[in-house]
Amino acid sequence: MPLAIAETNQPVRIAIIGGGFCGVLTAIHLLQDKNRYQQIHIINKGAVFTKGVAYAPHTAGLLLNVPNGRMSALPDVPDHYVQWLLKQYPNCYSQESLAAEFSTRQQYGEYLNDLWNDTVSKSGYCNQIKVYNDAAEDITEDGDQLHIHLQSHWLLTVDIAIIATGNEQPGLPSGLDRSLQKSNYYFNDPWKKACIENIEPTGDILIIGNGLTMADTVIGLAENCVTQTIHTISPHGYRLKAWQETKISCPTINWNEVISHDASLLNLLKFFNHHRKIAVALNQSVYPLIDSLRPHGQKLWQAFSLKERQQFIKYLSAHWHSIRHRLPVQMHDVINCMQTKGQLITNSGYITSVKETGDRLAVTLNCNGVVTQLTVQRIINCTGPATDIGRSGNVLLANLAKSGLINAGPCGVGINADAERGAVITANRVQKANLFVIGSNLKGVLWESTAVPELRLQAQKLARHILLIRANKYTQVVESAT
């Protein structure tokens, strides 16, 4: 028995690379185990710890895209966030009204920070936590151990590593020469405050993209008192809708029955369109149909063949995003008002060329065959996070892809991994027992892997899996000692 005690007193060393929602939530679940020693190293650089980019936004007015009632960080406590809000505003709101409202992203960031601080204060003497203001640049293997190569600190050796690096910056859109990336008038990171600051009094602005990131950027420019004309461009144009509708809801669908009958992409598309057309004909809202399908998204994606996944990405993903993602009414109204006034002009098409001329950019657009010339003071790339790790601007992911420790996920999207636990699958098709990935890098494996309802479950499942590994090892050590 003394051997067992000596073995189990050795702390399990866990590195979490990324201090945003996924990394912090995984750590919070790991800290629920107060009986076995663990050292948790969280490596976070370039974003506010606990809040990440999403919940420490460049603009105070940016709202969550999901009502408060669906934003609990803890899967087992559905009203956790609403209860936190009630404590912030005692005797001001009812629980029902708060659940239906949309908080600011800054507010949600404070919630995550409070949740972290509360968890750490109760974590117990067995848990050691260290947060590094540093960047991980590589991971190398040494037997069962992993060496994390940090930019500024010494080498960090751990037993388990979790890649929680979050969203990549957008890739360079077609029509733009790589030399433009060096221009002072091109902003590739729409989540940095610099993209909405120091706007000159004259000169239009061009945003590439017509999705949620575009809407956030437009709101940020408006709050910075920008009155110049803002142009947007994307292949499918502007399609964002508001959460709130005056239409009655269409009947709900038993998707389990449909899926068990035939879960092929073609069958689901036919079934969805059939009921969508009925709802439109009856002037009913189709959103309940979409919301009821979403919980099945990951299961369906894994059931699709590779060809079906490729077809979805090529032909349907833009349409799915336009109906899947909605704006809070307040933000939607601002966008519509700016469009009505002519301050926001949204275009369907693509860029054919961009040339820097002095302190301006001359842009040529092709909008459904109509060629348009624009002169703008800046271009902001809001095309959404890049998903090709082979072209990643993240040094860690680029190095891991080069060494083969990680490999591209299905359809070349994200990182390949086990769908159940996020265990990394290497370029040699080896599933790692001590290297995991969580969050948006699992999009190729799960597709729906960007919103709180999916991410909170991932964090909980991954932490429980790691704790189970440790528990099993403890049992094995005790049995061998006796």
N, C-alpha and C positions, 0 to 999 in steps of 0.2 A: 504493500500500500504506500509506503514512503515514495516509491518511484512514481506512482500515479500523481501524488501531490506535487512532486518536483516538476513533472511534465506539464501539468495543467496550470501551474503558477507562472509559466512562461506566457507573456502576453501575446495575443494574436495581433500582428501589425497590419493595419489596413490603410491603404492610401486611396483617397477619393480625389480625383483630378477634376476640379470644378466646384465652385462654392455657390452656385445658383440653386434653383428650386430642386432639381433632381439630386444633386450632391448633398445638399443640406437635409432633405427629407430622408435619404438613405441613412445618413448619419444619425438622424433622430430615431429612426427605427432600430438601428444597431444599439443605441444607447439604452434601449428598454431592458437589455440584458445586464443586470447589475451583479451577476454572480461569477462571471468568468472574466479574467483580465483581458483587456484589449487596448491597443494604442491606435487611435484614429488620427491620421494625418490628412488634413484637407488643404489642397494646393489650389490657390485662387489668385488670379492675376487679371487686372484690367476691368473688373466689374465689382460692384459693391457686394461684399460677402453677405450671404443669406438672401439677397434680393436679385442678384444677377442683372442682366441687361433688361429683362422684361419688367421687373418691378422696382427699378430705379430709373424711370424714364427721363428723357430730356425735357419733358413738358408736364407741368402739374395737372393739366386738364385731361390727360389721357385716361380713359376708362377701361375696365376689364371688358372683354367681349362676351362674358358669361355672367348671368345673374348671381348675386351673392350666395343664394341658396345652394348653388352647385359648386362652390369654390372651397369647400373644406379641404384642408391639406391632409386630413386623416380619413382614410376610407371607412374606418369603423365608427367614426363620429360625424355623420353627415351634416350636422348643424354647427360644427365647431367654429367655422368662420363667423357665422351669424351671431353665435353667442359672444364671440370676441367683440364684434361690432356693438352689441347691446351694452357691453361694459364700457365702451368708449363713449356711447351716447345714452346714458341712463335716463329713463323716463321721457325719451324723445320720440322713439319709434316703437312700433309693435314688431314682434318677430316676423310676422307675415309680410309686413311692408318692407322690412329690411331685406328679407330673402328675395324679394322681387326686384330690388334696386341693383344698380351697377356701381361698385366702388371705383375709386381712382386706383390706378396701378401703384401709386406711391403708398396708398393706404394698405393695400395688400402686402406690399413689401414690409411695412411695419409689423403687420400680423406675422409674417414669416420670421422676422427678427425676434419678436416676442416669444414665438413658439420655440425657437432655437435656444434663447436665453433661459427659458423656463425648463426645457429639457436638460440642458447642461447643469443647471443648479440642482437637479434631482438625480443626476446620473450615477452617483455613488463612487466610492473610492477605487473600484476596480477599473474604471474607465479613465484613460488619459487622452486628452484632446489637444492637438496642436494645429493651428492654422498658419499657413505660409503665404505671405504676399510674394508669390513667385510663380514662375511658369515651368511646367514640365516639358522637356524637349525630347525625351526618348525614354523607352523602357527596354531593358535587356534582361534576359533570363540567366539565372545561376542555380541550377537544380530546381528545387521547389520554391526558390525565392525569386523575387523580382527587384531589380535595381531601377529606381526612378531617377533619371538624370535631370536635375534642376538647373535653371538658368543662373541663379545667384547663390544657392546653398550647396552644401556638400551632398554627395550621393545619398539617397534615401533608400534603404533596403526594407522590403515589406514581404508579407506572406500573401497578401491579396491586394489587387489594384482594381479600381473602378473608374472607367472613363466616363465622365459626366460633363463633357466640354460644352454642351449646349449647341445652339445654332451657329453655323458658319456665316461669314459675311457673304453677301451676294456675289455670284460669279459675274464676269464681264459679259454684258449682253452682246448679242450679234449686232453688227453694224458699227461697233466701236473698236477702234484700233487700240492695241495694248499700250501704245505710247500715251494715250489719254489718261491712263492711271496715274501718271506723274503730274498731270495738270492741277493747278490750284483751283480750277473751276469745276472739277469732277469730284463728287463725294460718293465713295463706294460703300460707306458704312452709315446707313440711315438711322442707326440707333445712337449715334454720337451727336452730342449737342451742337458740334461745329457745323453740321449740315444745315441747321436752321438759324444760325447766328451770322452777324456781320453782313446782312443783306444790303446791297446798295439801293439807294432811293429809286433808281430807274433800272429797267432791264427785267425781262421776263425770266421765269424759272421753268425748267423742264424736269418732271419726275418720270422715271421709267418704271412702269408697274401701275396697276389699278386695283390692288388688293388692300388688305388690312394695313400693311406697312405704309402704303401711300396715304391712306386715311390718317394714320398717326402723324405722318410728316406734314400733311396739309394743316391739321389741327395745330401742330407745333409752330408752323409758319404764321398761322392766323393769330396765335397767342403772342407771337413776337411782333404783332402789328404790321405784318407784311401785307401791302395792298396791291402789289404788282400782279400781273396775270400769271397764273400757274397752269402750265400745260402738263397733261399726263398722256402716256402712250403705252399700249400693250396690245398683243395680238387679238385679244377678245374684248377689249374695251372695259368700261366700268359697269359692274353688275351687282355691287354690294347692296344688300337690303337691310332694313332695320329689324330688330328683334320683335318689336311690338307691331301687331296687325289688328285691323278692325274686323277682318273677315272671321267667320266662324271656322273652327278647325275641321279638317277632314277626318273621317273615321280612322282609328288606329288599325294597324296590320299585325297579324301574328306572323312575324318573320321567321320564327322557329319552324313553323309548318312549311313555309315556302322553301327555306334553306334545306330542310330534310328531304324535300321532294326533288329539288334540282338547284344546286348552288352555283351553277355555271354563270359566268358573267353575262352571257346573252340572255339567259332566262331571267336573271334578276333585273336586267335593264328593261326587258319587255314588261315584266310585272310592275316595275316602278313607274314606267311611262304610262301604262294602262291606268293606274290609280291616280297619277298626276293629272292626266287629261280629264278624268272624271271630276277631280277636285276643281280644276280650272273652269270646267263647264258649269259647275254648281257655285262658282265664286267662293270656294272654300280655300283656306290656307293649307298649303302643302307641307308646311314646316313640321307638323306632327309626324308626317310620313318619314321625313328626313331624320328627325330626332329619334324615332323608334328604330331606325336602321343602324344608327351610329354605334350602339353597344355591340353590334355583331360585326363591326368593321374589321377588327383584327382577325377574327376567326375566318371570315370570308376571304380576306387577303391571303391568308396561309393556304386556304383551300383552292385558290385560283392556280391554274397552271402558269408557267413562266410566260407563255404567249399571251394569256389573258391579262396578266399584270402589265406586260408591255403595251397591250392594246388600251388598257385603262389609262396608263400614264400618257400615252400619245393622244388619245381621242377624247377621254372623259374627265381627266383630272381637273382641268380648268373649269369645266361645268360643275363638277362636284364641289370644288372650293367655293364657287360663287354662290351655291345654295347652302353649303355646309357652314360657312363663316358669315356671321351677321354683325352689324354694328349696333351699339347702344343707340337709342332714339336720339339722344342729345347730339352725339357725334354725327349721326346720319343727317340730322336737320342742318347742322353747320355746313356739311358737304353740299347738300341740296341748295341751300341758300347761296353759297358761293357760285354754284353752277348757274343758278337763275340770274345772278347779277353779272355773269360773264367773267368773274374773277378766276373761276376754275373751268378749264376747257379739257374735257376728257376725249381721247382719241382711240380709235381701234386701228391698229396697223403696226408698223415697225420702223426702226431707224435704218436709213441706208448709208448715211455718212455723218461724221462730226469733224469739224476743223476748228482749231483754235486760231482766232484772229484778234490779236491784241489782248484786251481784257474781256473778250466775249467768245462764245462758242457758236459757230454757224452749223445748224443742224438741218438735215434733210430727212423728212418723214414721207413714208408711203402709206397713205390711209385708204385702203381698199382701192388702190389704183390711182388715187389722186396724190400727186406729189406736192408737198408743202414745205416751205422754207421757214425756219425759225432762227432768230438770234436771241440767245439767252445768256444770262450772267452766270448761271451754274446749272449743272445736271446732278440730280440726286438719284442714285440707284436703289429702287425699292422693289426689285424683282423677286425678293425672298431669298432665304438661305440657300447657299450652294450645297449640293448633296454628293458631289463626286470627290471621294477622299483622295483619289489620285492627283487631283488638282488643288488640294486643300491648301489654304493659306495658313492653317494651323501647323506650326512646326512639329508638334508631337505627332499628329495624325499623319503628316507627310512622311516623317521618319519611320513610323510604325508600318505604314503601307509599303515603304521602300524595302524594309527588312522582311516583310511578309508576316509579321506578327499579327497584323490585322489585314483584312481583305474586303473588297467592295461587297456590299450586300446585293440581294436580288435586283436585277435590272440596273446594276451599277449605282444603286442608291444607298448611301450610308455605309455602315459597317456590318459585315456578316456575323451572325451570332445565333445562338439557340433562342428560339422564340419564347420559350417558357421562362427562362432565367436571365437571358442576356449574356450567357457565357460566350466569349469570343471564339470564332472559328477562323483559324489561320489560313493563309494562302495554301498550305499543304493539307487543308481539310481536317486539321486537328482541333478538337474542341478543348479549350483551356479550362482547367479546374480552378484557376486562381486569377483569371483576368476577365473582367466583365465590362459591359457597356450598357448605358441607360440613356433614355431620352430621345432626342431627335435623330441621333445617329442610328437608331433602330427603325427608321422609317421604311427602309427597303424590306425589312423583315416583317414589320407589323402594319405599315402604312399610317394608321392613326397612332401617332406617337409624339404629339406636340402639345396637347392640351392637358390641363390639370386633372380631369377625370381619368385619363390614361396614365399620366406620369405618377400620380400618387400611388396607384396600384403597383406600378413597376417598382417604385422605391420600396414599398412594403414587402413585396414578394422577394426582391433581391436580398434585402436585409434578413428576412426569415430564412432564406436559403443558406446564407453565410453563417447565420447562427446555428442552423441545423448541422452544417458541416462540422462546426466546432463541437457541438454536442455529441455527434457521432464519434469524433476523434477522442473526446473525453471518455466515452463509454468503452471504446476499444482499449485505451490506455489502462483503465481500471481493470478490465477483464484480463488483460495480459499480465498485470501486476499481481492479480490474485491467483 
